Amino acid sequence: MERIEYSKRATLGFFIPGRRGFTDGYKKVGRVRGMDVWVEDVDSEGEYLEVEVTTNIDGRYKRVMVVSLERDGQSYHVNLTQVDSKFQGHGIAPMVYRYICKKLGIILQAGRMQSPGGRHIWNMVSTYKDMLVLGQRGKKGKIYRLEQGPDGELVSDKHKVYDGGYSYHVFCMYSK
């Protein structure tokens, strides 16, 4: 996996449930720490999922976080995760990753390039006792458990997770 730089500033605006042509395909799947979690099966075949996390502000649904997922074999590749600037630094993204893995019964796959925020999210997911974070060198390599690293990045005693000069895949799943 490669490191990239990505702007932390994000203003996600508001979500209007059932808005024709925009949000009418989203279904509320539950709540996590008082926030509503909405999921849209973009192509009706489960190949692309969009996740919206909202909070109620003055009767309106403020977007807290958005996640774009694309099926990649047995897992869903995280194409993009954004957290509204006002909600960053509260541990929302790792909590949402855990929630969607548990609620939807899916395996998430980290993006092949990660910003400092993305690396931090995956590092924090590894701290949950009921989440399994695994790494695989190449598509056919052995799978190893990854651990929280001291510098805010996942670590392995078998391979270099970041900037190793080879294809490295990271996955997480709920395991209770």
Beta strands, then each sheet from edge to edge (+ up, - down):
strand 1: 2-3
strand 2: 14-15
strand 3: 26-32
strand 4: 35-41
strand 5: 48-57
strand 6: 60-72
strand 7: 75-83
strand 8: 108-109
strand 9: 113-114
strand 10: 131-137
strand 11: 143-145
strand 12: 168-174
sheet 1: 1+ 9+
sheet 2: 2+ 6- 5+ 4- 3+
sheet 3: 2+ 6- 7+ 8+ 12- 10+ 11-
end
